[in-house]
Amino acid sequence: MAVRRASPLSPEARRASIIAATLPLLRAHGRAVTTAQIALAAGVAEGTLFRVFPDKEALIAATVESAFDPAPVEDELARIDRELPLRDKLVTAVEILQRRVERVWQLMAVLGIAAPPDPKARAAAGKLMTEADGRMRAQIAALFEAHRDELRIPPEHAARLLRAMTFAGTHPRITDVPLTAGEIVTVLLDGIRARDDEELS
């Protein structure tokens, strides 16, 4: 099958389009994906890949890095309608966070990634994740802020609890039956006791 001629793109746009085409192939085939498959999906000649990336491993590494990029999730959280009721806002936020957990975990599992092998790379990745988590917690706390009078705990602590429950209720290494976004929000807001007048310990 002839490869269709790629339309002119800037180097940055070309790199981004190749990464975008590679990500679903990595999810489906893992490291067994071929550069021929990637080139076909990206609509470029195979040689073009190696003008953008030095080798296949560099392309895979760049694609994994893009999958961990928190910016798209932060953008989604920022677009949640602040006029929605608290429960609806939180369900939407949890659904966004759950999709991130599922996408990242699935990619790590298929590629056999636990952590970057290089200590400096691990430290850098950890720092970036910590910073991203802090920004996402702040965005979630902002969802609670307008409802501060309805809460028995500060919005920042409520955001921390929501993040922790979402991760624990979604990650397949922690739960065998993932919780729905609605279940997570209901437990956080209402608890599981028949009475709701108990103070949080």
N, C-alpha and C positions, 0 to 999 in steps of 0.2 A: 504494500500500500504506500503510495507516495505521501510524503510529509508535506502538509500545506505550508506555504511560505508564511513566515511570521511577519506580522506588521511591525514597522519600526517602533521601538520603545526605548526609553532612556535606560541606562544601565541599572538604575535602581528599580524601575518598573519591570524590566526583564527579569531581574533577580527575584522580585516579589512574585511574578507570575509563575516562575519555575517552582518556587517553594509552594505556592498554592496548589499547583498541579501534583506535586510530590506527596503532600500530606495525606490525601485519601488513599494513595497507592501504598504508602507506608503502613497505614492502618490495615489495609487488606492483605499485604504481602510481607510486611516486615522487611528485614534486610535483604530478603530474596528478590525484592523489586529490582528490575534491570534499568539501566540508563536508557535503553531503547523504549521501554514502557513509559518512562518519565518524559522522554523527548516527544513521544507521540501525544501524550496527554497535554503537554505544554504547548504543542503546536510548533516545535522548533526542530531543527536538525540536531542529531545527537552530539555533533561536534560543538554546537552552541553551548551545551551544558558545561563543557570543559573550558570554554572561554569565560564563563561566569564563575564556575567553581573549579578548584584544582583537581578534585577527584570526587568519586561517589560518596565517600565518607564525609567529606566536607559539606556536600549537599545535604546528606542526612542530618548532620549536626546542625546545620542552619535551619532545617525544617523542624527539628525537635525544639530548637530555641524559639522558633516562631509559635509553636504550639503552647509553650509555657508563657508567652507574652501576655501579661495581665491586661493590657490596654483595651482589647475588645470587650472584656468582661466589665472593666471599669466604665466604659462607654455605655454598655447596656444598663448597668446599675444607675448611671446618671440620668438615663432616659425614662426611668420609672415615674409615672404620673404621681406627683406629690399630692394631688387632690383625691386620690383613691383612699378608701378606708384603710386603717392600719393593717388589718388581716390581709386584704388584697395586695397591698404593697409588699408585705413580707412574703406571701406566697410567690409573687413574681420574682422577688429577690432570691428566694431559695431555689426556684427553678433555674435561674441564671447560674447560681453557684453549683448546683447539681450537674448541669451540663458541663461545666468546666472540670469538675472532679471526674466525671465519666470519660470525657475526651482525653484528659491527661493520663488517667490510669490506664485506659485501653491502649494508648500509644506506648506507655512505659512497659506494659505487659508484653505486647507483641514484639517490641524491640529488645526486651530483656534488660531494661535500664533500671538500676537501683539508685545510683548516684554517680556523678562524674568521678572517674577514677583518680584524677589529679587532685591533691589536697587544695591547691590554690583555686582550681575550678570549683570544687565543692564549696569552699568558703565564699567565693564570688556569687555562686548560684544561691546559696543560703541567704546572703545579704539581700540579693534582689528579691527573693521570695518573701523575706521578712518585711521589706519595704512595701511590696505589693499588698501583702496581707494587711498591713497597717492602713494603707489607703482604702482598701475594700471595707475594712471594719469601720472606718470613718464615714464612708458612704452609707453603710447600713445604719450606723448610729444616727445619721441625719434623717433617715426614714422614721426612726423612733422619736426624734426630737420634737416634732410637732404634736406628739401624743404623750409628752413627758408627764402630764397630769394623770394619765391613765396607768402609769407604771409604778411599781413598788421599788424599782431599781433604776439607776442612771441609764440613759440611752447607750452609753459606751459599754456598760457591762451587758446590757441586753444584746447588743450587737455581737459581743464576744460569745455569748451563749448560743446565739443563732448560728454563728459560723461553726462552732464546735459541734453542735447537734447536726448541722447539715453534713459536715464531713463524716462524722461517725455514722450517720444514718444512710450515707450514700456509698462510701468506699467499700468495695467487695471484700477487702481483707478484714473488715470490721463487722459488717453485717451480711448475713446470708440472704435476707429479704430486705431490699432497700425500702426506706420509708418514703412516702410521697411528700411533696412539698406541703400539702395540706395537713398531713399528720404531724410534721415537724413544727409547723406554726401553731397548731392546736395545742400540742404538748407545752410549747413555750408560753403561750398566752394563757392557757386555761389549766394546765396540769392534768393529772389523771385522777385526782381525788374527787369524791362527790361534793365535798365542801371546798369553797375557794377562799376561806377566811383565814387560812394558816399563813403565817409569815414565812418567807423564804429563809432557810437556815444558811 
